[in-house]
Amino acid sequence: MSAPPSHRILALPLLLLFVAAAPSVRADHADVARPEIVDALPPGRSVANRLDEIRDRIHGVLEYPALARSRELEGEVKVAFEIGGERRAIDVELSHSSGHAILDRAALRAVETADRLPMVYGRLVIPIAFDLREH
């Protein structure tokens, strides 16, 4: 059995009055807790420490070619690469030449030979200096 039409007409204004009388909460006054930021990766060495280790591992296998020494060739090579899943350099390429092909090849070979590199995401460009006073 349904309500007579006159009761239905009165019910609608009463419902609107009830909703309008309810307390409103503005978003800027709501008590909302700030989200907690949690790093998904365990704490470890800083990126700077990992980059230092990468440089050390590359310099550990770097050889100053004897022919370059005898000709007193010096220069700085910049090698670009990424670190792959097997912790070795991938997509290795010359970013900046020393001006001497023999030094450029030695730098590329050192980067390709270095292993157990710590993970760093993104493309790296590492300068490799050939200086007779330091070798």
C-alpha positions as CSV (number, residue, x, y, z in Angstrom):
1,M,0.0,0.0,0.0
2,S,1.5,3.3,-1.0
3,A,1.3,6.6,0.8
4,P,-1.4,9.1,-0.3
5,P,0.0,11.8,-2.7
6,S,-0.3,14.5,-0.1
7,H,2.1,12.6,2.2
8,R,4.6,12.1,-0.6
9,I,4.7,15.8,-1.3
10,L,5.4,16.6,2.4
11,A,8.1,13.9,2.6
12,L,10.4,15.5,0.0
13,P,10.7,19.0,1.8
14,L,11.3,17.2,5.1
15,L,14.1,15.1,3.5
16,L,15.7,18.2,2.0
17,L,15.4,20.0,5.4
18,F,17.1,17.1,7.1
19,V,20.0,17.0,4.6
20,A,20.5,20.8,4.8
21,A,20.6,20.7,8.6
22,A,23.4,18.1,8.6
23,P,26.8,19.5,9.7
24,S,29.1,20.1,6.7
25,V,32.8,19.3,6.8
26,R,35.1,21.3,4.5
27,A,38.0,19.4,3.0
28,D,40.5,21.9,4.5
29,H,39.2,21.3,8.0
30,A,39.0,17.5,7.8
31,D,41.2,15.6,10.1
32,V,43.1,13.5,7.6
33,A,46.4,11.8,8.6
34,R,49.3,12.4,6.2
35,P,50.4,9.4,4.3
36,E,53.5,7.7,5.6
37,I,56.3,7.5,3.0
38,V,58.0,4.2,3.1
39,D,60.9,3.4,0.8
40,A,60.4,0.0,-0.8
41,L,64.1,-0.6,-1.1
42,P,66.2,-1.5,1.9
43,P,68.6,1.2,3.0
44,G,72.0,0.8,1.4
45,R,75.0,2.7,0.1
46,S,74.4,6.1,-1.4
47,V,74.5,6.7,-5.1
48,A,77.8,8.6,-4.6
49,N,79.4,5.6,-2.9
50,R,78.2,3.3,-5.7
51,L,79.6,5.7,-8.3
52,D,83.0,5.8,-6.5
53,E,83.0,2.0,-6.5
54,I,82.2,1.9,-10.2
55,R,85.2,4.2,-10.9
56,D,87.5,2.2,-8.7
57,R,86.5,-1.1,-10.5
58,I,87.1,0.5,-13.9
59,H,90.4,2.0,-12.9
60,G,91.4,-1.4,-11.3
61,V,91.3,-3.0,-14.8
62,L,92.5,0.0,-16.8
63,E,95.8,-0.5,-18.6
64,Y,97.8,2.4,-20.0
65,P,98.9,1.1,-23.3
66,A,102.7,0.7,-23.6
67,L,102.7,2.3,-27.1
68,A,100.8,5.3,-25.7
69,R,103.4,5.6,-22.9
70,S,106.3,5.4,-25.2
71,R,104.8,8.2,-27.4
72,E,103.9,10.1,-24.2
73,L,100.2,10.3,-25.2
74,E,97.9,11.7,-22.6
75,G,94.2,12.7,-22.5
76,E,90.8,12.2,-21.0
77,V,88.2,9.9,-22.4
78,K,84.5,9.9,-21.4
79,V,82.7,6.6,-21.7
80,A,78.9,6.3,-21.5
81,F,77.2,3.0,-20.5
82,E,74.5,1.5,-18.4
83,I,74.8,-1.3,-15.8
84,G,73.0,-4.5,-16.8
85,G,71.4,-7.2,-14.8
86,E,74.7,-9.2,-14.6
87,R,76.3,-6.2,-13.0
88,R,78.4,-5.5,-16.1
89,A,78.5,-2.4,-18.4
90,I,76.2,-2.6,-21.4
91,D,75.6,-0.3,-24.3
92,V,79.2,1.0,-23.9
93,E,80.1,3.9,-26.2
94,L,82.6,6.7,-26.5
95,S,81.1,9.9,-25.2
96,H,84.2,12.1,-25.6
97,S,87.5,11.2,-27.3
98,S,90.9,11.9,-25.9
99,G,92.1,12.6,-29.5
100,H,94.1,9.4,-29.4
101,A,92.4,6.2,-30.7
102,I,94.7,4.0,-28.6
103,L,93.6,5.7,-25.4
104,D,90.0,5.6,-26.4
105,R,90.1,1.9,-27.0
106,A,91.9,1.2,-23.7
107,A,89.2,3.2,-21.8
108,L,86.3,1.3,-23.6
109,R,88.1,-2.0,-22.9
110,A,88.4,-1.2,-19.2
111,V,84.7,-0.4,-18.9
112,E,83.7,-3.5,-20.8
113,T,86.0,-5.7,-18.7
114,A,85.0,-4.3,-15.2
115,D,82.6,-6.6,-13.4
116,R,80.6,-6.8,-10.2
117,L,79.6,-3.2,-10.7
118,P,77.1,-1.9,-8.1
119,M,73.6,-1.1,-9.6
120,V,72.9,2.4,-10.6
121,Y,69.9,3.1,-12.8
122,G,70.3,5.3,-15.8
123,R,73.1,6.1,-18.2
124,L,76.4,6.9,-16.7
125,V,79.3,8.9,-18.2
126,I,82.6,8.2,-16.6
127,P,85.7,10.3,-17.3
128,I,88.9,8.2,-17.6
129,A,92.2,10.2,-17.4
130,F,95.4,9.0,-19.0
131,D,98.2,11.0,-17.2
132,L,101.8,9.8,-17.4
133,R,102.5,11.4,-14.0
134,E,99.9,9.3,-12.3
135,H,100.6,5.9,-13.9
